[in-house]
């Protein structure tokens, strides 16, 4: 077995582990949403959504993006295999985690009345936000433990921590909704946070590191670069959410509120379910990039390997969606939502092209180029927003799907040019070959869907051919036969 085969197997192993984690999270979220909908009704769901959105927004403002930037520091430290350096980085991150968690909690406590008025239009929910403020600190401490597991690439412990947290949170929160109704929302949210804290502590308690004391002053001096990078990551996320908000606002003014709902539902499905491959891979991919972030040859190899695996895993999922789109939409939503069918199918082309641009975008964070990362993402958000507006005006909801794919096509070229000009890193010919072959197959499936009345058979043939091609290419990289023999032995 060559080093390259081993590297591809490691990517597949991590993807299978965290793909399973994402599926468990999706299932627990669906169960939780269904139960809340039955027990609390639409208004109860609305209150839960507003509480979650508000606390998440405050957390994103106060945590300085440490959940991303801190992973880079721990992963870089682990590459030297020096226990003192790893211990120092862990102690540094824990200190900063406490500071940012307390910052979010104290801010929410002091502003709870105003947050209640801003969120619900009255101060009736002030007490609820007082209690929920503590969940910000609890969640941040829990995230700090997850950062350590992710940075050290302890896959088994990380996966177990996330899965058990999701399941325990579900089991312990549902009784509050059943017995207390709407009054059980805040206790349920707090118990979920406590369960996440418990599971993160349990799976990190056996990590062997030296006890290292760091004062708050020292933490700020040593963690300045980490906080700066995290700040720009957070700011980028806020800008992305801002442009998404303005897109929805434009649709509501130019179109209808119903179309805002359709747009929202469609992209939750695309990004949340089809895009779970991205979430699964990100958990290990970013620490892997950060592990040796000064070696551009290593980064080029890692980017190309990651891109190839994504380009081979996504096409069968995408073309399967062309086959079962109506069934999936009706199952997850209702027949009313069938109007978003074409919007979703157009956007799936963008999901596929996104694979390479997504793989490249992590390089800037791994390198610690905070300003380059920020301006790059701001520029991308601007042209995505403009495409949304123009194509929605001309083609309605379908135009938003076309806009998504067009945006990621531009993003693909834009990111490649930036990567090559900044770090002299290139996307390999094998990546481009696989991208083009599968893209043609996806476009043929879309063409059949739009033009043929009896399209199921033709798309099924394309799906079969695509699956065989992707498995053949994956086998060349991973050598499934050797893996199976090793497993059986």
ZILIN-V697994 format. One record per residue. N is the residue number from 1. RES is the residue in one letter. SS is DSSP state (a for helix, b for strand, c for the rest). OMEGA is omega as a letter, one per 30 degrees, with the letter a starting at -180 (NA if undefined). NEAR is the number of other C-alpha atoms within 10 Angstrom. Layout:
<<N:RES:SS:OMEGA:NEAR> <N:RES:SS:OMEGA:NEAR>>
//
This chain:
<<1:X:c:a:8> <2:X:c:l:7> <3:X:a:a:8> <4:X:a:l:13> <5:X:a:l:14> <6:X:a:a:14> <7:X:a:l:17> <8:X:a:l:21> <9:X:a:l:19> <10:X:a:l:14> <11:X:a:a:21> <12:X:a:l:20> <13:X:a:l:13> <14:X:a:a:22> <15:X:a:l:24> <16:X:a:l:15> <17:X:a:a:18> <18:X:a:l:27> <19:X:a:l:21> <20:X:a:l:16> <21:X:a:a:22> <22:X:a:l:21> <23:X:a:l:15> <24:X:a:l:17> <25:X:a:l:18> <26:X:a:a:16> <27:X:a:a:13> <28:X:a:l:19> <29:X:a:l:15> <30:X:a:l:13> <31:X:a:a:14> <32:X:a:a:16> <33:X:a:a:14> <34:X:a:a:14> <35:X:a:l:16> <36:X:a:l:21> <37:X:a:a:15> <38:X:a:a:12> <39:X:a:a:18> <40:X:a:l:21> <41:X:a:a:14> <42:X:a:a:12> <43:X:a:l:11> <44:X:a:l:19> <45:X:a:l:20> <46:X:a:l:13> <47:X:a:l:16> <48:X:a:l:19> <49:X:a:a:11> <50:X:a:l:14> <51:X:a:a:22> <52:X:a:a:13> <53:X:a:a:13> <54:X:a:a:17> <55:X:a:l:19> <56:X:a:a:13> <57:X:a:l:12> <58:X:a:l:16> <59:X:a:a:24> <60:X:a:l:21> <61:X:a:a:18> <62:X:a:a:22> <63:X:c:l:25> <64:X:c:l:23> <65:X:c:a:24> <66:X:a:a:27> <67:X:a:l:23> <68:X:a:a:21> <69:X:a:a:25> <70:X:a:l:29> <71:X:a:l:28> <72:X:a:a:29> <73:X:a:a:24> <74:X:a:l:27> <75:X:a:l:28> <76:X:a:a:25> <77:X:a:a:24> <78:X:a:l:22> <79:X:a:l:15> <80:X:c:l:12> <81:X:c:l:10> <82:X:c:a:10> <83:X:a:a:14> <84:X:a:a:14> <85:X:a:l:17> <86:X:a:l:23> <87:X:a:l:20> <88:X:a:a:19> <89:X:a:l:25> <90:X:a:l:25> <91:X:a:l:20> <92:X:a:a:22> <93:X:a:l:26> <94:X:a:l:21> <95:X:a:l:22> <96:X:a:l:25> <97:X:a:l:25> <98:X:a:a:17> <99:X:a:a:20> <100:X:a:l:22> <101:X:a:l:25> <102:X:a:l:21> <103:X:a:l:17> <104:X:a:a:23> <105:X:a:a:26> <106:X:a:l:17> <107:X:a:l:14> <108:X:a:l:23> <109:X:a:a:18> <110:X:a:a:12> <111:X:a:a:14> <112:X:a:a:22> <113:X:a:a:19> <114:X:a:l:16> <115:X:a:l:19> <116:X:a:l:21> <117:X:a:a:14> <118:X:a:a:12> <119:X:a:a:15> <120:X:a:l:15> <121:X:c:l:11> <122:X:c:l:13> <123:X:c:a:15> <124:X:c:a:11> <125:X:c:a:18> <126:X:a:a:19> <127:X:a:l:15> <128:X:a:a:17> <129:X:a:l:22> <130:X:a:l:19> <131:X:a:a:18> <132:X:a:l:23> <133:X:a:a:25> <134:X:a:l:19> <135:X:a:l:24> <136:X:a:l:28> <137:X:a:a:24> <138:X:a:a:22> <139:X:a:a:20> <140:X:a:l:27> <141:X:a:l:26> <142:X:a:l:21> <143:X:a:l:19> <144:X:a:l:27> <145:X:a:l:25> <146:X:a:l:27> <147:X:a:a:27> <148:X:a:l:26> <149:X:a:a:24> <150:X:a:a:27> <151:X:a:l:27> <152:X:c:l:24> <153:X:c:l:23> <154:X:c:a:16> <155:X:a:a:18> <156:X:a:a:13> <157:X:a:a:18> <158:X:a:l:25> <159:X:a:l:23> <160:X:a:l:17> <161:X:a:a:24> <162:X:a:a:20> <163:X:a:a:22> <164:X:a:l:19> <165:X:a:l:21> <166:X:a:a:22> <167:X:a:l:19> <168:X:a:l:18> <169:X:a:l:22> <170:X:a:a:19> <171:X:a:a:13> <172:X:a:a:14> <173:X:a:a:22> <174:X:a:l:20> <175:X:a:l:13> <176:X:a:l:19> <177:X:a:a:20> <178:X:a:a:15> <179:X:a:a:11> <180:X:a:a:15> <181:X:a:a:16> <182:X:a:l:19> <183:X:a:l:13> <184:X:a:a:17> <185:X:a:a:22> <186:X:a:l:21> <187:X:a:l:17> <188:X:a:l:20> <189:X:a:l:20> <190:X:a:a:21> <191:X:a:l:18> <192:X:a:l:23> <193:X:a:a:23> <194:X:a:l:19> <195:X:a:l:23> <196:X:a:l:27> <197:X:a:a:22> <198:X:a:a:17> <199:X:a:l:23> <200:X:a:l:27> <201:X:a:a:17> <202:X:a:a:13> <203:X:a:l:20> <204:X:a:a:17> <205:X:c:a:9> <206:X:c:l:8> <207:X:c:a:11> <208:X:c:l:9> <209:X:c:l:14> <210:X:c:l:14> <211:X:c:a:10> <212:X:c:l:12> <213:X:c:l:13> <214:X:c:l:15> <215:X:c:l:11> <216:X:a:l:14> <217:X:a:l:9> <218:X:a:l:13> <219:X:a:l:19> <220:X:a:l:17> <221:X:a:a:10> <222:X:a:a:14> <223:X:c:a:19> <224:X:a:a:12> <225:X:a:l:15> <226:X:a:l:23> <227:X:a:l:19> <228:X:a:l:19> <229:X:a:l:26> <230:X:a:l:23> <231:X:a:a:22> <232:X:a:l:22> <233:X:a:l:25> <234:X:a:a:22> <235:X:a:l:18> <236:X:a:l:20> <237:X:a:l:17> <238:X:a:l:15> <239:X:a:l:17> <240:X:a:l:17> <241:X:a:l:13> <242:X:a:l:13> <243:X:a:l:17> <244:X:a:l:17> <245:X:a:a:12> <246:X:a:l:13> <247:X:a:l:21> <248:X:a:l:21> <249:X:a:l:15> <250:X:a:l:17> <251:X:a:a:23> <252:X:a:a:15> <253:X:a:a:11> <254:X:a:a:13> <255:X:c:a:16> <256:X:c:l:13> <257:X:a:l:14> <258:X:a:l:11> <259:X:a:l:18> <260:X:a:l:19> <261:X:a:l:14> <262:X:a:l:18> <263:X:a:a:22> <264:X:a:a:13> <265:X:a:a:17> <266:X:a:a:26> <267:X:a:l:20> <268:X:a:a:13> <269:X:a:a:16> <270:X:a:a:17> <271:X:a:a:16> <272:X:a:a:15> <273:X:a:l:14> <274:X:a:a:18> <275:X:c:a:20> <276:X:a:l:19> <277:X:a:l:21> <278:X:a:a:21> <279:X:a:a:18> <280:X:a:a:20> <281:X:a:a:22> <282:X:a:a:18> <283:X:a:l:20> <284:X:a:a:21> <285:X:a:a:23> <286:X:a:l:22> <287:X:a:l:27> <288:X:a:l:23> <289:X:a:a:25> <290:X:a:a:27> <291:X:a:a:26> <292:X:c:a:21> <293:X:c:l:22> <294:X:c:a:13> <295:X:c:a:11> <296:X:a:l:15> <297:X:a:l:15> <298:X:a:a:14> <299:X:a:l:24> <300:X:a:l:20> <301:X:a:a:18> <302:X:a:l:18> <303:X:a:a:25> <304:X:a:l:21> <305:X:a:l:22> <306:X:a:a:21> <307:X:a:a:24> <308:X:a:l:23> <309:X:a:l:23> <310:X:a:a:23> <311:X:a:l:24> <312:X:a:l:23> <313:X:a:a:18> <314:X:a:a:21> <315:X:a:l:24> <316:X:a:l:23> <317:X:a:a:16> <318:X:a:a:22> <319:X:a:l:26> <320:X:a:l:17> <321:X:a:l:19> <322:X:a:l:25> <323:X:a:a:19> <324:X:a:a:11> <325:X:a:a:19> <326:X:a:l:17> <327:X:a:a:14> <328:X:a:a:14> <329:X:a:a:22> <330:X:a:a:13> <331:X:a:a:10> <332:X:a:a:12> <333:X:c:l:14> <334:X:c:a:12> <335:X:a:l:12> <336:X:a:a:10> <337:X:a:l:17> <338:X:a:l:18> <339:X:a:a:16> <340:X:a:a:21> <341:X:a:a:17> <342:X:a:l:22> <343:X:a:a:23> <344:X:a:a:26> <345:X:a:l:27> <346:X:a:a:21> <347:X:a:a:25> <348:X:a:l:29> <349:X:a:l:23> <350:X:a:l:21> <351:X:a:a:23> <352:X:a:a:25> <353:X:a:a:22> <354:X:a:a:24> <355:X:a:a:23> <356:X:a:l:26> <357:X:a:l:20> <358:X:a:a:19> <359:X:a:a:22> <360:X:a:a:24> <361:X:a:a:17> <362:X:a:a:19> <363:X:a:a:22> <364:X:a:l:19> <365:X:a:l:25> <366:X:a:l:27> <367:X:a:a:18> <368:X:c:l:21> <369:X:c:a:14> <370:X:a:a:21> <371:X:a:l:15> <372:X:a:l:15> <373:X:a:a:20> <374:X:a:a:22> <375:X:a:l:13> <376:X:a:a:18> <377:X:a:l:18> <378:X:a:l:18> <379:X:a:l:12> <380:X:a:l:18> <381:X:a:a:21> <382:X:a:a:15> <383:X:a:l:16> <384:X:a:a:23> <385:X:a:a:18> <386:X:a:l:15> <387:X:a:l:20> <388:X:a:a:26> <389:X:a:a:20> <390:X:a:a:14> <391:X:a:l:18> <392:X:a:l:22> <393:X:a:a:16> <394:X:a:a:11> <395:X:a:l:12> <396:X:a:a:17> <397:X:a:l:26> <398:X:a:a:21> <399:X:a:l:22> <400:X:a:l:28> <401:X:a:l:29> <402:X:a:l:24> <403:X:a:l:26> <404:X:a:a:25> <405:X:a:l:24> <406:X:a:l:21> <407:X:a:a:24> <408:X:a:l:25> <409:X:a:l:18> <410:X:a:l:16> <411:X:a:l:25> <412:X:a:a:19> <413:X:a:a:13> <414:X:a:a:15> <415:X:a:l:20> <416:X:a:l:18> <417:X:a:a:14> <418:X:a:a:15> <419:X:a:a:20> <420:X:a:a:12> <421:X:a:a:11> <422:X:a:a:11> <423:X:a:a:14> <424:X:c:l:12> <425:X:c:a:20> <426:X:c:l:17> <427:X:c:a:18> <428:X:c:a:15> <429:X:a:l:10> <430:X:a:l:11> <431:X:a:a:19> <432:X:a:l:15> <433:X:a:a:12> <434:X:a:l:17> <435:X:a:a:21> <436:X:a:a:13> <437:X:a:a:12> <438:X:a:l:20> <439:X:a:l:17> <440:X:a:l:11> <441:X:a:l:18> <442:X:a:l:25> <443:X:a:l:14> <444:X:a:l:16> <445:X:a:l:25> <446:X:a:l:19> <447:X:a:l:13> <448:X:a:a:19> <449:X:a:a:19> <450:X:a:a:12> <451:X:a:a:9> <452:X:c:l:10> <453:X:c:l:8> <454:X:c:a:10> <455:X:c:a:16> <456:X:a:a:16> <457:X:a:a:11> <458:X:a:l:15> <459:X:a:l:23> <460:X:a:l:16> <461:X:a:l:12> <462:X:a:l:20> <463:X:a:l:24> <464:X:a:a:13> <465:X:a:a:14> <466:X:a:a:20> <467:X:a:l:20> <468:X:a:l:13> <469:X:a:a:17> <470:X:a:l:20> <471:X:a:l:17> <472:X:a:l:15> <473:X:a:l:16> <474:X:a:l:19> <475:X:a:l:14> <476:X:a:a:12> <477:X:a:a:19> <478:X:a:a:23> <479:X:c:a:17> <480:X:a:a:15> <481:X:a:l:10> <482:X:a:l:12> <483:X:a:a:12> <484:X:a:l:10> <485:X:a:l:9> <486:X:a:l:9> <487:X:a:a:8> <488:X:a:l:7> <489:X:c:NA:6>>
//
